[in-house]
């Protein structure tokens, strides 16, 4: 699937910002400080985003869930 593939439901980052696509989610993670990117929850999100881009299907849902979990792990960053 292309990185421009949209999630079924947006990933809300805060009251004003949503991530609509795999690419937007990946870009969000890449803008985090490098030490944050290496935290386990962000690594899981990265892995599931890649798997979703490679295979699609149920991985899209897993990628969305991983992003939501990462955003809620220890407070939001970015």
PyMOL Python script that loads the backbone (N, CA, C, O; Angstrom):
from pymol import cmd

cmd.read_pdbstr("""\
ATOM      1  N   UNK A   1       0.852  -1.176   0.000  1.00  0.00           N
ATOM      2  CA  UNK A   1       0.000   0.000   0.000  1.00  0.00           C
ATOM      3  C   UNK A   1       0.895   1.237   0.000  1.00  0.00           C
ATOM      4  O   UNK A   1       1.975   1.228   0.590  1.00  0.00           O
ATOM      5  N   UNK A   2       0.453   2.272  -0.648  1.00  0.00           N
ATOM      6  CA  UNK A   2       1.260   3.502  -0.624  1.00  0.00           C
ATOM      7  C   UNK A   2       1.221   4.153   0.767  1.00  0.00           C
ATOM      8  O   UNK A   2       0.279   3.973   1.538  1.00  0.00           O
ATOM      9  N   UNK A   3       2.270   4.904   1.048  1.00  0.00           N
ATOM     10  CA  UNK A   3       2.338   5.613   2.322  1.00  0.00           C
ATOM     11  C   UNK A   3       1.239   6.661   2.438  1.00  0.00           C
ATOM     12  O   UNK A   3       0.958   7.140   3.537  1.00  0.00           O
ATOM     13  N   UNK A   4       0.623   7.017   1.337  1.00  0.00           N
ATOM     14  CA  UNK A   4      -0.480   7.992   1.361  1.00  0.00           C
ATOM     15  C   UNK A   4      -1.804   7.361   1.782  1.00  0.00           C
ATOM     16  O   UNK A   4      -2.822   8.052   1.838  1.00  0.00           O
ATOM     17  N   UNK A   5      -1.808   6.069   2.078  1.00  0.00           N
ATOM     18  CA  UNK A   5      -3.030   5.386   2.505  1.00  0.00           C
ATOM     19  C   UNK A   5      -3.519   5.970   3.826  1.00  0.00           C
ATOM     20  O   UNK A   5      -2.749   6.159   4.768  1.00  0.00           O
ATOM     21  N   UNK A   6      -4.803   6.247   3.868  1.00  0.00           N
ATOM     22  CA  UNK A   6      -5.401   6.849   5.063  1.00  0.00           C
ATOM     23  C   UNK A   6      -5.825   5.785   6.070  1.00  0.00           C
ATOM     24  O   UNK A   6      -6.230   4.682   5.702  1.00  0.00           O
ATOM     25  N   UNK A   7      -5.723   6.141   7.339  1.00  0.00           N
ATOM     26  CA  UNK A   7      -6.275   5.307   8.411  1.00  0.00           C
ATOM     27  C   UNK A   7      -7.801   5.332   8.292  1.00  0.00           C
ATOM     28  O   UNK A   7      -8.364   6.283   7.748  1.00  0.00           O
ATOM     29  N   UNK A   8      -8.469   4.296   8.796  1.00  0.00           N
ATOM     30  CA  UNK A   8      -9.931   4.293   8.798  1.00  0.00           C
ATOM     31  C   UNK A   8     -10.479   5.464   9.609  1.00  0.00           C
ATOM     32  O   UNK A   8     -11.469   6.088   9.229  1.00  0.00           O
ATOM     33  N   UNK A   9      -9.826   5.748  10.720  1.00  0.00           N
ATOM     34  CA  UNK A   9     -10.151   6.901  11.565  1.00  0.00           C
ATOM     35  C   UNK A   9      -8.858   7.645  11.836  1.00  0.00           C
ATOM     36  O   UNK A   9      -7.821   7.013  12.038  1.00  0.00           O
ATOM     37  N   UNK A  10      -8.890   8.966  11.846  1.00  0.00           N
ATOM     38  CA  UNK A  10      -7.665   9.737  12.092  1.00  0.00           C
ATOM     39  C   UNK A  10      -7.073   9.436  13.469  1.00  0.00           C
ATOM     40  O   UNK A  10      -7.780   9.031  14.392  1.00  0.00           O
ATOM     41  N   UNK A  11      -5.774   9.640  13.585  1.00  0.00           N
ATOM     42  CA  UNK A  11      -5.075   9.532  14.863  1.00  0.00           C
ATOM     43  C   UNK A  11      -4.970  10.942  15.414  1.00  0.00           C
ATOM     44  O   UNK A  11      -4.256  11.775  14.856  1.00  0.00           O
ATOM     45  N   UNK A  12      -5.671  11.215  16.499  1.00  0.00           N
ATOM     46  CA  UNK A  12      -5.672  12.559  17.076  1.00  0.00           C
ATOM     47  C   UNK A  12      -4.418  12.751  17.923  1.00  0.00           C
ATOM     48  O   UNK A  12      -4.158  11.998  18.861  1.00  0.00           O
ATOM     49  N   UNK A  13      -3.653  13.775  17.569  1.00  0.00           N
ATOM     50  CA  UNK A  13      -2.436  14.109  18.299  1.00  0.00           C
ATOM     51  C   UNK A  13      -2.777  15.048  19.455  1.00  0.00           C
ATOM     52  O   UNK A  13      -2.310  14.858  20.578  1.00  0.00           O
ATOM     53  N   UNK A  14      -3.580  16.043  19.176  1.00  0.00           N
ATOM     54  CA  UNK A  14      -4.052  16.980  20.192  1.00  0.00           C
ATOM     55  C   UNK A  14      -5.367  17.565  19.695  1.00  0.00           C
ATOM     56  O   UNK A  14      -5.921  17.091  18.703  1.00  0.00           O
ATOM     57  N   UNK A  15      -5.862  18.573  20.366  1.00  0.00           N
ATOM     58  CA  UNK A  15      -7.179  19.113  20.007  1.00  0.00           C
ATOM     59  C   UNK A  15      -7.212  19.762  18.627  1.00  0.00           C
ATOM     60  O   UNK A  15      -8.288  19.972  18.068  1.00  0.00           O
ATOM     61  N   UNK A  16      -6.035  20.082  18.072  1.00  0.00           N
ATOM     62  CA  UNK A  16      -6.003  20.772  16.778  1.00  0.00           C
ATOM     63  C   UNK A  16      -5.369  19.956  15.657  1.00  0.00           C
ATOM     64  O   UNK A  16      -5.424  20.360  14.495  1.00  0.00           O
ATOM     65  N   UNK A  17      -4.770  18.819  15.986  1.00  0.00           N
ATOM     66  CA  UNK A  17      -3.993  18.112  14.974  1.00  0.00           C
ATOM     67  C   UNK A  17      -4.351  16.632  14.912  1.00  0.00           C
ATOM     68  O   UNK A  17      -4.477  15.960  15.936  1.00  0.00           O
ATOM     69  N   UNK A  18      -4.513  16.138  13.674  1.00  0.00           N
ATOM     70  CA  UNK A  18      -4.780  14.729  13.422  1.00  0.00           C
ATOM     71  C   UNK A  18      -3.806  14.206  12.382  1.00  0.00           C
ATOM     72  O   UNK A  18      -3.356  14.945  11.506  1.00  0.00           O
ATOM     73  N   UNK A  19      -3.488  12.934  12.486  1.00  0.00           N
ATOM     74  CA  UNK A  19      -2.679  12.259  11.478  1.00  0.00           C
ATOM     75  C   UNK A  19      -3.636  11.416  10.656  1.00  0.00           C
ATOM     76  O   UNK A  19      -4.321  10.546  11.194  1.00  0.00           O
ATOM     77  N   UNK A  20      -3.686  11.668   9.364  1.00  0.00           N
ATOM     78  CA  UNK A  20      -4.659  11.008   8.505  1.00  0.00           C
ATOM     79  C   UNK A  20      -4.088   9.818   7.752  1.00  0.00           C
ATOM     80  O   UNK A  20      -4.827   8.892   7.418  1.00  0.00           O
ATOM     81  N   UNK A  21      -2.782   9.822   7.476  1.00  0.00           N
ATOM     82  CA  UNK A  21      -2.183   8.798   6.623  1.00  0.00           C
ATOM     83  C   UNK A  21      -0.966   8.151   7.288  1.00  0.00           C
ATOM     84  O   UNK A  21      -0.447   8.639   8.292  1.00  0.00           O
ATOM     85  N   UNK A  22      -0.534   7.042   6.696  1.00  0.00           N
ATOM     86  CA  UNK A  22       0.691   6.400   7.167  1.00  0.00           C
ATOM     87  C   UNK A  22       1.858   7.372   7.095  1.00  0.00           C
ATOM     88  O   UNK A  22       2.681   7.426   8.009  1.00  0.00           O
ATOM     89  N   UNK A  23       1.935   8.138   6.012  1.00  0.00           N
ATOM     90  CA  UNK A  23       3.039   9.085   5.833  1.00  0.00           C
ATOM     91  C   UNK A  23       3.030  10.167   6.905  1.00  0.00           C
ATOM     92  O   UNK A  23       4.086  10.516   7.434  1.00  0.00           O
ATOM     93  N   UNK A  24       1.863  10.702   7.232  1.00  0.00           N
ATOM     94  CA  UNK A  24       1.793  11.723   8.271  1.00  0.00           C
ATOM     95  C   UNK A  24       2.240  11.157   9.618  1.00  0.00           C
ATOM     96  O   UNK A  24       2.914  11.839  10.390  1.00  0.00           O
ATOM     97  N   UNK A  25       1.860   9.905   9.897  1.00  0.00           N
ATOM     98  CA  UNK A  25       2.274   9.271  11.152  1.00  0.00           C
ATOM     99  C   UNK A  25       3.788   9.071  11.170  1.00  0.00           C
ATOM    100  O   UNK A  25       4.437   9.339  12.181  1.00  0.00           O
ATOM    101  N   UNK A  26       4.351   8.600  10.058  1.00  0.00           N
ATOM    102  CA  UNK A  26       5.802   8.405   9.979  1.00  0.00           C
ATOM    103  C   UNK A  26       6.533   9.736  10.130  1.00  0.00           C
ATOM    104  O   UNK A  26       7.538   9.820  10.835  1.00  0.00           O
ATOM    105  N   UNK A  27       6.033  10.764   9.474  1.00  0.00           N
ATOM    106  CA  UNK A  27       6.651  12.092   9.580  1.00  0.00           C
ATOM    107  C   UNK A  27       6.609  12.605  11.014  1.00  0.00           C
ATOM    108  O   UNK A  27       7.571  13.208  11.489  1.00  0.00           O
ATOM    109  N   UNK A  28       5.501  12.366  11.701  1.00  0.00           N
ATOM    110  CA  UNK A  28       5.365  12.784  13.094  1.00  0.00           C
ATOM    111  C   UNK A  28       6.469  12.138  13.938  1.00  0.00           C
ATOM    112  O   UNK A  28       7.131  12.812  14.728  1.00  0.00           O
ATOM    113  N   UNK A  29       6.659  10.836  13.762  1.00  0.00           N
ATOM    114  CA  UNK A  29       7.675  10.129  14.544  1.00  0.00           C
ATOM    115  C   UNK A  29       9.070  10.645  14.201  1.00  0.00           C
ATOM    116  O   UNK A  29       9.905  10.808  15.091  1.00  0.00           O
ATOM    117  N   UNK A  30       9.324  10.899  12.931  1.00  0.00           N
ATOM    118  CA  UNK A  30      10.652  11.361  12.515  1.00  0.00           C
ATOM    119  C   UNK A  30      10.980  12.762  13.053  1.00  0.00           C
ATOM    120  O   UNK A  30      12.151  13.133  13.132  1.00  0.00           O
ATOM    121  N   UNK A  31       9.965  13.533  13.420  1.00  0.00           N
ATOM    122  CA  UNK A  31      10.189  14.870  14.001  1.00  0.00           C
ATOM    123  C   UNK A  31      10.429  14.814  15.510  1.00  0.00           C
ATOM    124  O   UNK A  31      10.813  15.815  16.114  1.00  0.00           O
ATOM    125  N   UNK A  32      10.207  13.653  16.119  1.00  0.00           N
ATOM    126  CA  UNK A  32      10.467  13.518  17.552  1.00  0.00           C
ATOM    127  C   UNK A  32      11.972  13.560  17.803  1.00  0.00           C
ATOM    128  O   UNK A  32      12.756  13.242  16.909  1.00  0.00           O
ATOM    129  N   UNK A  33      12.381  13.945  19.004  1.00  0.00           N
ATOM    130  CA  UNK A  33      13.808  13.862  19.337  1.00  0.00           C
ATOM    131  C   UNK A  33      14.290  12.419  19.150  1.00  0.00           C
ATOM    132  O   UNK A  33      13.538  11.469  19.365  1.00  0.00           O
ATOM    133  N   UNK A  34      15.538  12.276  18.752  1.00  0.00           N
ATOM    134  CA  UNK A  34      16.070  10.943  18.444  1.00  0.00           C
ATOM    135  C   UNK A  34      15.944   9.979  19.618  1.00  0.00           C
ATOM    136  O   UNK A  34      15.631   8.806  19.416  1.00  0.00           O
ATOM    137  N   UNK A  35      16.181  10.450  20.839  1.00  0.00           N
ATOM    138  CA  UNK A  35      16.068   9.550  21.991  1.00  0.00           C
ATOM    139  C   UNK A  35      14.635   9.058  22.162  1.00  0.00           C
ATOM    140  O   UNK A  35      14.427   7.914  22.567  1.00  0.00           O
ATOM    141  N   UNK A  36      13.649   9.889  21.866  1.00  0.00           N
ATOM    142  CA  UNK A  36      12.251   9.465  21.954  1.00  0.00           C
ATOM    143  C   UNK A  36      11.936   8.416  20.884  1.00  0.00           C
ATOM    144  O   UNK A  36      11.208   7.458  21.144  1.00  0.00           O
ATOM    145  N   UNK A  37      12.480   8.599  19.696  1.00  0.00           N
ATOM    146  CA  UNK A  37      12.241   7.645  18.611  1.00  0.00           C
ATOM    147  C   UNK A  37      12.695   6.234  18.983  1.00  0.00           C
ATOM    148  O   UNK A  37      12.155   5.252  18.472  1.00  0.00           O
ATOM    149  N   UNK A  38      13.678   6.131  19.865  1.00  0.00           N
ATOM    150  CA  UNK A  38      14.216   4.829  20.251  1.00  0.00           C
ATOM    151  C   UNK A  38      13.458   4.179  21.407  1.00  0.00           C
ATOM    152  O   UNK A  38      13.768   3.052  21.792  1.00  0.00           O
ATOM    153  N   UNK A  39      12.473   4.876  21.961  1.00  0.00           N
ATOM    154  CA  UNK A  39      11.670   4.284  23.025  1.00  0.00           C
ATOM    155  C   UNK A  39      10.819   3.160  22.431  1.00  0.00           C
ATOM    156  O   UNK A  39      10.396   3.230  21.277  1.00  0.00           O
ATOM    157  N   UNK A  40      10.577   2.128  23.233  1.00  0.00           N
ATOM    158  CA  UNK A  40       9.918   0.911  22.751  1.00  0.00           C
ATOM    159  C   UNK A  40       8.573   1.184  22.090  1.00  0.00           C
ATOM    160  O   UNK A  40       8.258   0.585  21.062  1.00  0.00           O
ATOM    161  N   UNK A  41       7.780   2.078  22.665  1.00  0.00           N
ATOM    162  CA  UNK A  41       6.449   2.314  22.087  1.00  0.00           C
ATOM    163  C   UNK A  41       6.533   2.977  20.714  1.00  0.00           C
ATOM    164  O   UNK A  41       5.703   2.705  19.847  1.00  0.00           O
ATOM    165  N   UNK A  42       7.527   3.843  20.506  1.00  0.00           N
ATOM    166  CA  UNK A  42       7.686   4.456  19.181  1.00  0.00           C
ATOM    167  C   UNK A  42       8.279   3.463  18.195  1.00  0.00           C
ATOM    168  O   UNK A  42       7.937   3.489  17.013  1.00  0.00           O
ATOM    169  N   UNK A  43       9.163   2.590  18.662  1.00  0.00           N
ATOM    170  CA  UNK A  43       9.697   1.550  17.788  1.00  0.00           C
ATOM    171  C   UNK A  43       8.589   0.611  17.312  1.00  0.00           C
ATOM    172  O   UNK A  43       8.562   0.209  16.149  1.00  0.00           O
ATOM    173  N   UNK A  44       7.687   0.269  18.210  1.00  0.00           N
ATOM    174  CA  UNK A  44       6.544  -0.563  17.830  1.00  0.00           C
ATOM    175  C   UNK A  44       5.688   0.149  16.796  1.00  0.00           C
ATOM    176  O   UNK A  44       5.245  -0.463  15.824  1.00  0.00           O
ATOM    177  N   UNK A  45       5.453   1.436  17.001  1.00  0.00           N
ATOM    178  CA  UNK A  45       4.660   2.206  16.034  1.00  0.00           C
ATOM    179  C   UNK A  45       5.342   2.229  14.665  1.00  0.00           C
ATOM    180  O   UNK A  45       4.683   2.063  13.638  1.00  0.00           O
ATOM    181  N   UNK A  46       6.646   2.434  14.650  1.00  0.00           N
ATOM    182  CA  UNK A  46       7.389   2.458  13.387  1.00  0.00           C
ATOM    183  C   UNK A  46       7.263   1.110  12.682  1.00  0.00           C
ATOM    184  O   UNK A  46       6.978   1.053  11.485  1.00  0.00           O
ATOM    185  N   UNK A  47       7.477   0.032  13.422  1.00  0.00           N
ATOM    186  CA  UNK A  47       7.402  -1.300  12.836  1.00  0.00           C
ATOM    187  C   UNK A  47       6.026  -1.586  12.237  1.00  0.00           C
ATOM    188  O   UNK A  47       5.927  -2.157  11.151  1.00  0.00           O
ATOM    189  N   UNK A  48       4.976  -1.193  12.936  1.00  0.00           N
ATOM    190  CA  UNK A  48       3.638  -1.475  12.413  1.00  0.00           C
ATOM    191  C   UNK A  48       3.287  -0.560  11.239  1.00  0.00           C
ATOM    192  O   UNK A  48       2.556  -0.975  10.341  1.00  0.00           O
ATOM    193  N   UNK A  49       3.789   0.667  11.229  1.00  0.00           N
ATOM    194  CA  UNK A  49       3.587   1.537  10.069  1.00  0.00           C
ATOM    195  C   UNK A  49       4.236   0.934   8.827  1.00  0.00           C
ATOM    196  O   UNK A  49       3.643   0.934   7.748  1.00  0.00           O
ATOM    197  N   UNK A  50       5.443   0.425   8.983  1.00  0.00           N
ATOM    198  CA  UNK A  50       6.141  -0.194   7.857  1.00  0.00           C
ATOM    199  C   UNK A  50       5.381  -1.425   7.378  1.00  0.00           C
ATOM    200  O   UNK A  50       5.186  -1.612   6.177  1.00  0.00           O
ATOM    201  N   UNK A  51       4.958  -2.257   8.311  1.00  0.00           N
ATOM    202  CA  UNK A  51       4.208  -3.471   7.937  1.00  0.00           C
ATOM    203  C   UNK A  51       2.908  -3.097   7.228  1.00  0.00           C
ATOM    204  O   UNK A  51       2.522  -3.749   6.258  1.00  0.00           O
ATOM    205  N   UNK A  52       2.235  -2.056   7.705  1.00  0.00           N
ATOM    206  CA  UNK A  52       0.994  -1.601   7.054  1.00  0.00           C
ATOM    207  C   UNK A  52       1.267  -1.123   5.638  1.00  0.00           C
ATOM    208  O   UNK A  52       0.491  -1.402   4.724  1.00  0.00           O
ATOM    209  N   UNK A  53       2.370  -0.403   5.451  1.00  0.00           N
ATOM    210  CA  UNK A  53       2.718   0.083   4.116  1.00  0.00           C
ATOM    211  C   UNK A  53       3.072  -1.073   3.189  1.00  0.00           C
ATOM    212  O   UNK A  53       2.798  -1.023   1.990  1.00  0.00           O
ATOM    213  N   UNK A  54       3.679  -2.105   3.744  1.00  0.00           N
ATOM    214  CA  UNK A  54       4.084  -3.256   2.934  1.00  0.00           C
ATOM    215  C   UNK A  54       2.925  -4.173   2.581  1.00  0.00           C
ATOM    216  O   UNK A  54       2.864  -4.700   1.470  1.00  0.00           O
ATOM    217  N   UNK A  55       1.994  -4.369   3.530  1.00  0.00           N
ATOM    218  CA  UNK A  55       0.979  -5.401   3.322  1.00  0.00           C
ATOM    219  C   UNK A  55      -0.464  -4.918   3.394  1.00  0.00           C
ATOM    220  O   UNK A  55      -1.357  -5.556   2.836  1.00  0.00           O
ATOM    221  N   UNK A  56      -0.701  -3.803   4.072  1.00  0.00           N
ATOM    222  CA  UNK A  56      -2.076  -3.307   4.201  1.00  0.00           C
ATOM    223  C   UNK A  56      -2.912  -4.198   5.093  1.00  0.00           C
ATOM    224  O   UNK A  56      -2.425  -4.729   6.091  1.00  0.00           O
ATOM    225  N   UNK A  57      -4.168  -4.359   4.732  1.00  0.00           N
ATOM    226  CA  UNK A  57      -5.080  -5.215   5.490  1.00  0.00           C
ATOM    227  C   UNK A  57      -5.203  -4.800   6.942  1.00  0.00           C
ATOM    228  O   UNK A  57      -5.300  -3.617   7.267  1.00  0.00           O
ATOM    229  N   UNK A  58      -5.197  -5.807   7.809  1.00  0.00           N
ATOM    230  CA  UNK A  58      -5.342  -5.571   9.241  1.00  0.00           C
ATOM    231  C   UNK A  58      -4.206  -4.779   9.849  1.00  0.00           C
ATOM    232  O   UNK A  58      -4.346  -4.222  10.938  1.00  0.00           O
ATOM    233  N   UNK A  59      -3.065  -4.724   9.145  1.00  0.00           N
ATOM    234  CA  UNK A  59      -1.939  -3.950   9.674  1.00  0.00           C
ATOM    235  C   UNK A  59      -2.251  -2.466   9.765  1.00  0.00           C
ATOM    236  O   UNK A  59      -1.647  -1.757  10.570  1.00  0.00           O
ATOM    237  N   UNK A  60      -3.181  -1.988   8.957  1.00  0.00           N
ATOM    238  CA  UNK A  60      -3.579  -0.577   9.061  1.00  0.00           C
ATOM    239  C   UNK A  60      -4.173  -0.304  10.440  1.00  0.00           C
ATOM    240  O   UNK A  60      -3.861   0.706  11.071  1.00  0.00           O
ATOM    241  N   UNK A  61      -5.027  -1.207  10.895  1.00  0.00           N
ATOM    242  CA  UNK A  61      -5.628  -1.051  12.217  1.00  0.00           C
ATOM    243  C   UNK A  61      -4.556  -1.152  13.301  1.00  0.00           C
ATOM    244  O   UNK A  61      -4.552  -0.362  14.245  1.00  0.00           O
ATOM    245  N   UNK A  62      -3.645  -2.126  13.169  1.00  0.00           N
ATOM    246  CA  UNK A  62      -2.572  -2.275  14.156  1.00  0.00           C
ATOM    247  C   UNK A  62      -1.689  -1.033  14.205  1.00  0.00           C
ATOM    248  O   UNK A  62      -1.263  -0.611  15.280  1.00  0.00           O
ATOM    249  N   UNK A  63      -1.415  -0.448  13.041  1.00  0.00           N
ATOM    250  CA  UNK A  63      -0.584   0.759  12.990  1.00  0.00           C
ATOM    251  C   UNK A  63      -1.281   1.919  13.700  1.00  0.00           C
ATOM    252  O   UNK A  63      -0.644   2.669  14.439  1.00  0.00           O
ATOM    253  N   UNK A  64      -2.566   2.062  13.480  1.00  0.00           N
ATOM    254  CA  UNK A  64      -3.319   3.133  14.155  1.00  0.00           C
ATOM    255  C   UNK A  64      -3.285   2.937  15.664  1.00  0.00           C
ATOM    256  O   UNK A  64      -3.051   3.882  16.418  1.00  0.00           O
ATOM    257  N   UNK A  65      -3.519   1.702  16.098  1.00  0.00           N
ATOM    258  CA  UNK A  65      -3.501   1.403  17.530  1.00  0.00           C
ATOM    259  C   UNK A  65      -2.119   1.669  18.119  1.00  0.00           C
ATOM    260  O   UNK A  65      -2.004   2.236  19.206  1.00  0.00           O
ATOM    261  N   UNK A  66      -1.075   1.264  17.406  1.00  0.00           N
ATOM    262  CA  UNK A  66       0.291   1.488  17.900  1.00  0.00           C
ATOM    263  C   UNK A  66       0.588   2.980  18.030  1.00  0.00           C
ATOM    264  O   UNK A  66       1.244   3.404  18.981  1.00  0.00           O
ATOM    265  N   UNK A  67       0.109   3.770  17.081  1.00  0.00           N
ATOM    266  CA  UNK A  67       0.298   5.221  17.172  1.00  0.00           C
ATOM    267  C   UNK A  67      -0.434   5.785  18.386  1.00  0.00           C
ATOM    268  O   UNK A  67       0.126   6.591  19.129  1.00  0.00           O
ATOM    269  N   UNK A  68      -1.670   5.370  18.587  1.00  0.00           N
ATOM    270  CA  UNK A  68      -2.435   5.856  19.741  1.00  0.00           C
ATOM    271  C   UNK A  68      -1.758   5.473  21.053  1.00  0.00           C
ATOM    272  O   UNK A  68      -1.673   6.285  21.973  1.00  0.00           O
ATOM    273  N   UNK A  69      -1.282   4.246  21.134  1.00  0.00           N
ATOM    274  CA  UNK A  69      -0.597   3.794  22.349  1.00  0.00           C
ATOM    275  C   UNK A  69       0.688   4.584  22.583  1.00  0.00           C
ATOM    276  O   UNK A  69       0.983   4.976  23.712  1.00  0.00           O
ATOM    277  N   UNK A  70       1.450   4.819  21.515  1.00  0.00           N
ATOM    278  CA  UNK A  70       2.701   5.571  21.648  1.00  0.00           C
ATOM    279  C   UNK A  70       2.426   7.009  22.090  1.00  0.00           C
ATOM    280  O   UNK A  70       3.131   7.557  22.937  1.00  0.00           O
ATOM    281  N   UNK A  71       1.405   7.599  21.509  1.00  0.00           N
ATOM    282  CA  UNK A  71       1.066   8.984  21.883  1.00  0.00           C
ATOM    283  C   UNK A  71       0.647   9.089  23.340  1.00  0.00           C
ATOM    284  O   UNK A  71       0.849  10.125  23.974  1.00  0.00           O
ATOM    285  N   UNK A  72       0.071   8.033  23.867  1.00  0.00           N
ATOM    286  CA  UNK A  72      -0.422   8.055  25.244  1.00  0.00           C
ATOM    287  C   UNK A  72       0.543   7.449  26.251  1.00  0.00           C
ATOM    288  O   UNK A  72       0.240   7.410  27.443  1.00  0.00           O
ATOM    289  N   UNK A  73       1.680   6.984  25.804  1.00  0.00           N
ATOM    290  CA  UNK A  73       2.679   6.396  26.703  1.00  0.00           C
ATOM    291  C   UNK A  73       3.534   7.513  27.306  1.00  0.00           C
ATOM    292  O   UNK A  73       4.372   8.099  26.620  1.00  0.00           O
ATOM    293  N   UNK A  74       3.329   7.789  28.530  1.00  0.00           N
ATOM    294  CA  UNK A  74       4.162   8.786  29.212  1.00  0.00           C
ATOM    295  C   UNK A  74       3.948  10.212  28.757  1.00  0.00           C
ATOM    296  O   UNK A  74       4.846  11.041  28.901  1.00  0.00           O
ATOM    297  N   UNK A  75       2.801  10.517  28.219  1.00  0.00           N
ATOM    298  CA  UNK A  75       2.504  11.872  27.777  1.00  0.00           C
ATOM    299  C   UNK A  75       2.826  12.056  26.313  1.00  0.00           C
ATOM    300  O   UNK A  75       3.619  11.313  25.734  1.00  0.00           O
ATOM    301  N   UNK A  76       2.209  13.041  25.732  1.00  0.00           N
ATOM    302  CA  UNK A  76       2.388  13.304  24.295  1.00  0.00           C
ATOM    303  C   UNK A  76       3.623  14.143  24.069  1.00  0.00           C
ATOM    304  O   UNK A  76       3.981  14.989  24.888  1.00  0.00           O
ATOM    305  N   UNK A  77       4.275  13.891  22.930  1.00  0.00           N
ATOM    306  CA  UNK A  77       5.464  14.650  22.565  1.00  0.00           C
ATOM    307  C   UNK A  77       5.249  15.237  21.191  1.00  0.00           C
ATOM    308  O   UNK A  77       4.405  14.776  20.424  1.00  0.00           O
ATOM    309  N   UNK A  78       6.022  16.255  20.894  1.00  0.00           N
ATOM    310  CA  UNK A  78       5.977  16.841  19.551  1.00  0.00           C
ATOM    311  C   UNK A  78       5.431  18.179  19.633  1.00  0.00           C
ATOM    312  O   UNK A  78       5.303  18.857  18.614  1.00  0.00           O
TER     313      UNK A  78
END
""", "prot")
cmd.dss("prot")
cmd.show_as("cartoon", "prot")
cmd.util.cbc("prot")
cmd.orient("prot")
